[in-house]
Amino acid sequence: MRLLALLMLLLAAHATAAAPRILRLSTISHEPVGDTAFRVLQRAYRQLGIEPELVHLPAIRALAAANGGDTDGDVARYPDIERDNRNLLRVPVAIMQLQVSAVTTGPRFAISGRASLAPYSLCIRRGIQPTDDYTAGLTRFAANSDLQSLAMLRAGRCQVALFSQYSWLAIDAANGGPLRLLAPPLLHMTLYHYLHRRHAALLPRISRVLRAMRQRGEIQRIVAQAEVPLHQARQRQTLR
């Protein structure tokens, strides 16, 4: 009986260690994508009695903090970052999607993938690996924010800027239009939540919660509601 009691105490201690009350999660500063993903995670983690907190950092530092254990994970990143960030574990349930599109100050040209960008100079966000990979070998300039990309585009330092649907919030706040949004989108990126490996025991639990939320359509509803202002901003700032 004493052995059984000791075993139960050890299991309880392990469960407590594996389920922190607060999780500090990295997110990119001034980036509403993380705020939307956080709404989903907040709803999910509270079902487990855990309160997530955001830690705002520049894009590269945010990832480094999550991988280095300074935070408990990253709110939302594109898949496969774990190949270069070995301490991060992907929660295998999609949180949301980003669509990256080409935007100009007015000129229109046919979009047919990466090759259609080759004749033009591009402004892209620094620290976004899929965009870096997609535009490798093309004439491009890196910006620290959507507003900086917008300013460079307006000043003629590049002919095309690559923006996600979330970029329109910053563009609208700066009244930076009207701009030409070219279709179709160039990139579709599915974003996933990542945990530091010290929280490996938590991974199956949060996966089950998020999977159930997606099956009920709860994740989709949270994201759709959060993206209503994006559509409104885009309508105000795009050329008809």
N, C-alpha and C positions, 0 to 999 in steps of 0.2 A: 504493500500500500504506500509506504514511504517513497519507493522508487517511482510509482505511478504519479504521486503528488509532485515529485521533483520534475518528472517529465512534463507534466501539465504546466508547471511554472516556467520551464524553459520554452515551451511552445508559446505560452502567453507573452513572454518577453520577446521572442522572435517576431510574433505578430505585431507587437507594439512598435518594434524597431522598423518593421517593414511598412508601417502605415503612419507616416508623420501627420501631425495635425495641420501643418502649414507647408506648402510647396512654393518655393521661390523660382519663378520661371522667366527665363530670358525672353525678351522681345525687342524688335528693332525700334529705336526711337523715332517718333513722329511718323509711324507707319500704321495706318488704320487696319491693315490686314491682321496684325497681331491682336488688335482690340476685338475684332469680330471673332477670331479663333478663341480668344479668352472667354467670350460669352458662352461658347459651347463648353469649354473646359470647366468653367466655373459651375455650370449646371451639372456637369458630370461628376466632378470631384466632391461636390457637396453631398451627393448621394452616398459617398463613402466616408463622410464625416471629415473631409479634408478641405481646407480653405487655400486656394491658390492665390499667389500674389505676383504681380508683374514687376520685372526689373528691366527698365528701359536702357538700352545701350546701342551704340552704332552697330551696324550689321555684322561686321567681322568680329568685333569684341563680344557681341551677344552670343555668337556661336562658340567662341573660345571660352567664354565663362561657363556655358553649359557643359562643354566637353571637359573642361578642367575641373569641374566640381564646385566652382564658385557659386553657381546656382544649381537647382535641382533638375534642370532640363530646359528645353526650348518650347515655346508655345506652338509654333507651327513652322515647318521647313519642308522643302521639296525632298523627295525620296533619294536615298543612296548617299546622303551626307555621312552616314555611319562608316562608309568605306575609308574616309579620311579623318573621321572623328570617332575613334574606336571605343570611347567611353559612353557613347550615346546609343540608346536602344529605341527603335521606332515602334510606336504604338500602331498596330496594323489596321487602323480604321481611318479612312479619309475624313479630314475635317472640313476642307473646302477646296475650291479651285480658283486659280488665277488664269486670266486670259491676257496675254501681252500682245498689244497691237501697235502698228506703225501710225504715227501722227505727224502731220505737217502743218505749216502755217496757211496752207491753201492748196498747193499743188496736189494733183491726184495722179496716181499711177497704179497699174494692175499689181495686185499682190498674189504671188504664186510661190510662196515660201522664201527661203533664205536667198536664193539667187536673185530675186527681184529687188533686194536691198543693195546689191553689189555696186550699182552706179552712184550711190548716195553716201554722204557722211552721216554718221549716227551718233546720237546721244543716248547713253544707257546708264542705269543705276549701278554704282560701284558696289561690289560685294554680293551680287545676285548671280550665283554660279550658272544656272541654266541660261540666262541671258548672255553671260560671258562666253559660254560654250557655243551658243547659237550664232553669235556674231564674230567668232574667232576668224581672223584673216580679213575682215572687212575694215573699212576706215571708220574708226569710232573714237568717241571721247567719253570718259567716265565722269559722272556727276555724283555728288554726295547725297542728293535728294531729288525728288520730283520737281521741286521749285527751281533748283539749279539747272536741271535738264530743260525746263521750260524757258528759263532766262537765256540759256545757250541757244536754244532753238529760235527764240525771238530775235536774238542778236545776230543770227546768221552763222553762228559757229558750227552748226550742224544743220543738215537739211531735213532730217527725220529724227524724231524722238520715239523711243519705245516706252510705252506706258501701259500699266495694267488698268483694270476697271477701277481700282481704288485710287489711282492717280488723279482722277477727276475731282476728288474732294479738294486737294491742294490747288489744282488749276482753278476751280471755281472760287475758292477763298481768295485767290489772288486776282480774280477776274481776268484770267490769262488768255481767254479765247477772243474771237472764235478760232477754232482749230479744225483741221480736216482729219477725221478718224477714218482710216482705211480698213476695209474688210477684205477677207476674213482675218481673224486673229492669227498671229504668227506662232504663238506658243500657248499650250494649255498645260498648266502645272498643277498637279494635285498635291496638296499640303498635308503633312502628318505631324502629329505631336511626338516629341522625343523626351525621354527620361534619361537621366544619368544612371549608369549601371548599378550604382549603390541602391537604387530603387527597383531592382529587377523583380523583387517579390510583389511589387505593386502593379507590374505590367499586365498580368492576366486579369486583374480586378478592374482596372480602368478600361481595358480592352472590352470586357464584357459589358460594362456600362455604356460605353460609346457605341458598341455594336447594336445594343438594344435601342439606343436613342436614334440611330440611323434607320433601323428597321421600322420604327414608329414614325419616321419622317421628322423627328424633333430637331435633328441637326440641320436639316434642309430648311425648316421653318425659321430657325434662329438666324441662319446666314441670309436667307431671303429678306427677312425683316431688316437686318442690318444694312443690306445693300440697296434698299429703296433710295436713300439719299444719294448714292453713287449715280443711279440712273437719272435722277433729277438734275444733278450737277452736270452730267455729260450732255443732257439735252440743252442746258443753258449755254454751254461753252463750245458746242460743235456747229460747224457750218452745215446748213441744210442742202 
